[in-house]
């Protein structure tokens, strides 16, 4: 598996959720999943704050340099 679409942490969560759904289906029960600790809006606020910081500017410059098309 390529790391661009999954990592150990996210695949562990996915595997546990799938196991919960499978067990619920076998027993005829409703699957009980753990609550999501951070909402999407919280994630967006955190990312926006990072991108608007000095660290975000440093990251932006790094990726602009790395992704620049050579020869232009």
N, C-alpha and C positions, 0 to 999 in steps of 0.2 A: 504494500500500500504506500502511496506517495504521501508525504507529510503535508502537502498543500491542502488536502481535504480532510485530514484527521490527525489527531495526536493521541497519546496515551490517555491523557486526562479526559478528553471529549469522548473517546471510544469507550472508556470505562463507564461514563455516565450513560451513553447510548446502550451499552450492553446491559447495564443494570435495569434501565427502563424497559428494554425489550424482554428481559427475563420477567419483570413484574407483569407486563402485558400477557406473556405466555402463561404464567402461573394463574393469572386471573381468568384467562380463557379456559384453562383446564378445569378450574374449580367453579366456573360460572359466576365468579365474583367480579366486582369492579376493581380495576388496577388502582393501587394507591402509590402515587409518586411523591418523592420529597419536594418540598416547596423550593421554588427558584429564589436564591438569596438576593439577587440583584435584578431589577427590572431593566427593560431596554432603555427607557428614558434615563435611568441612572448611568448606564453604560455610555450613552451618547453624551451626557454632560461631562463625564470623566474624560472621554476621548477629546471632546471639544476643548476642555481646559488644558489637556496635554498639548494639543496642536497649537494653542494660542500662547504657550509658554516658551521660554528660551530653549528648553529641551526639545520642544516640538519644532522650533525653527532649525535646531541642529539636526534633528532627524530628517526634516524636509530637505535640507541642503545635502545631506549624505545620500539620500535616495535620488535626488536630481542628478548628482554627480555619477552615481552608480548606473543609473538608467539612461544617461545621455547617449545619444547615438554618436558613435565614433565617426570622424571624417566630415562632420558638418561644421 
